[in-house]
Amino acid sequence: MGIIQHNPVVGDVAGNADRIASEYTALLEADPDLVVTPELSLVGYPPRDLLHRSAILDAQESALDQLASHTADGPPLIAGAAVRTTHDTGAPVHNAAVVLRDGDRTDTYHKRLLPTYDVFDEHRYFRPGDDPQVVEVADTAVGITICEDAWQDTVVTGTRRHDETPLLDTAAAGADVILTLSASPFSLNKPGRRENRFCAHAAETSCPVVFVNQVGGNDELIFDGHSFVAVENGIRNRLAGFESDATVAEVSLDADVEADVRASATGAVASQAREALSLGVRDYFDKTGFEEAVIGLSGGIDSSVAAALAADALGADNVYAVSLPSEITSQQSVADARAVATNVDIEFDVIPIGSAVEAVTSTLDANDASLTGVAAENVQARIRGTILMGIANQRDALVLTPDNKSEAAVGYCTLYGDTVGALAPLGDCYKRLVYELADVFNDALSPPSGAGPIIPTSVIDKEPSAELRTGQTDEEEVPAYDVLDPILEQYIEGGRNAGSIQQGYPDHVVDDALRRTTHAEFKRRQTPPPLRITRKALGRGWNYPIAAAYDHVLTDR
């Protein structure tokens, strides 16, 4: 079985087809009986409303013909594509696996279970298939399924979403081996959970199951690869994680075949996060055509980790950091920012904003529009945002916002200030995970001088602060993060209401955290997309209204 773990560019059908053809040709030396790509590998996942454009569908038809020509003198190829339906009503497109052999298209399987929850919206585009598909290849009955077909027991809002069992149906239709073409997005610890699921499928169907996954970052979604062959007692032939890969795997039909991969695909959470986020940042820049990142480096933990992550993903030469101190900013913060930039070996400047803040404040005062309190404090953040965006425009670069999930959840950020940018690489990382990432970078990397950690202990040990007024700390504005983060996790990922959140937190703290979260919807709708690494990010999969009442949620005890 030739497995192509493909990193597509969404919409680049011709380029994706060329890369598949190249990998197919490279695998021929190992003499595979069959070659398989991930789900929707020609158009890339998720294509979203590109599927409403007929030119995208036409391009896939041409690409399938091109790839079919390679099979005239080679093994069959099963490619993921979006194909038009023959029905006159309903959704116009199928999420399909197309069998190419002997220079032609011979069979097509239509995905039966369409996920429409969290980040998935497949009923918007696709018509579900009805029947299992089994094809003969090298005297072996090969069953074909696609991604959600293997997640048939998914529960959403307390209800099982699907009532069909495609893998069991495929086995009942006579399959000796089952393929699952997938675009299964990453979340922390998902590689291990996924392998357990597919081993269970292998046991239930009495068939080895070949999981062929997409890899790469596409907008806020990250796909980790980790393709494999699952047998009843474990995993065989696991492919690399977080990078393109291709191999020819021997798939034994012997029910007693032993697993040959013992180590788990799931490492420490912070290490997983680093790999995933580095891939997400790198592909976001590569696929949008930008090379350089601009970061406002405050000397705090978030911007320091964001700078290390950007250098890790893009290379130090492609990261520009700038400290933007006001009259409030401590000299220690500027020194910490400079130390991080030096240790990460990125370009760095200091641009004081005191005079700009004074000019804006004076202008407002002179026109009877004086600002006080938080409104006045936020002038600093908004001037920083303006400068960062101006620098990025001038350098043809993108700004990375360092805001984390804890702050985004409760709205502890300044709209058009520290939230400016193209991408929020830490936007799905709770504050505690940001500190864990700092430890990972310090363990993995060394500064050019070879002395000390990449992220100094002075950054890690200082009290978090927005530093918009003298002596300000985060704990004056929001609960301590070791209290706030578990509350938010139960509300966001766990879907719990105030009364069902685990005991141990004062009612007023829970109430305040959830009230802030519901009131901050308007902010999150205007901020950069967060790279998704948890089961529920505050991005595309978080779809709550802005102009709404949340009393029932907040008072439900």
Secondary structure as GFF3:
##gff-version 3
##sequence-region A 1 557
A	DSSP	beta_strand	2	5	.	.	.	ID=ss1
A	DSSP	alpha_helix	13	27	.	.	.	ID=ss2
A	DSSP	three_ten_helix	28	30	.	.	.	ID=ss3
A	DSSP	beta_strand	35	36	.	.	.	ID=ss4
A	DSSP	three_ten_helix	48	52	.	.	.	ID=ss5
A	DSSP	alpha_helix	54	70	.	.	.	ID=ss6
A	DSSP	three_ten_helix	71	73	.	.	.	ID=ss7
A	DSSP	beta_strand	77	84	.	.	.	ID=ss8
A	DSSP	beta_strand	93	101	.	.	.	ID=ss9
A	DSSP	beta_strand	104	110	.	.	.	ID=ss10
A	DSSP	three_ten_helix	122	124	.	.	.	ID=ss11
A	DSSP	beta_strand	133	137	.	.	.	ID=ss12
A	DSSP	beta_strand	140	146	.	.	.	ID=ss13
A	DSSP	three_ten_helix	147	150	.	.	.	ID=ss14
A	DSSP	beta_strand	155	156	.	.	.	ID=ss15
A	DSSP	beta_strand	159	160	.	.	.	ID=ss16
A	DSSP	alpha_helix	166	172	.	.	.	ID=ss17
A	DSSP	beta_strand	177	182	.	.	.	ID=ss18
A	DSSP	alpha_helix	190	205	.	.	.	ID=ss19
A	DSSP	beta_strand	209	213	.	.	.	ID=ss20
A	DSSP	beta_strand	215	218	.	.	.	ID=ss21
A	DSSP	beta_strand	221	224	.	.	.	ID=ss22
A	DSSP	beta_strand	228	231	.	.	.	ID=ss23
A	DSSP	beta_strand	234	236	.	.	.	ID=ss24
A	DSSP	beta_strand	245	248	.	.	.	ID=ss25
A	DSSP	alpha_helix	269	288	.	.	.	ID=ss26
A	DSSP	beta_strand	293	296	.	.	.	ID=ss27
A	DSSP	alpha_helix	301	314	.	.	.	ID=ss28
A	DSSP	three_ten_helix	316	318	.	.	.	ID=ss29
A	DSSP	beta_strand	319	323	.	.	.	ID=ss30
A	DSSP	alpha_helix	331	344	.	.	.	ID=ss31
A	DSSP	beta_strand	347	350	.	.	.	ID=ss32
A	DSSP	alpha_helix	354	366	.	.	.	ID=ss33
A	DSSP	alpha_helix	373	395	.	.	.	ID=ss34
A	DSSP	beta_strand	398	399	.	.	.	ID=ss35
A	DSSP	alpha_helix	405	410	.	.	.	ID=ss36
A	DSSP	alpha_helix	431	444	.	.	.	ID=ss37
A	DSSP	alpha_helix	457	461	.	.	.	ID=ss38
A	DSSP	three_ten_helix	474	476	.	.	.	ID=ss39
A	DSSP	alpha_helix	481	492	.	.	.	ID=ss40
A	DSSP	three_ten_helix	498	500	.	.	.	ID=ss41
A	DSSP	alpha_helix	507	519	.	.	.	ID=ss42
A	DSSP	alpha_helix	521	524	.	.	.	ID=ss43
A	DSSP	alpha_helix	551	555	.	.	.	ID=ss44
###
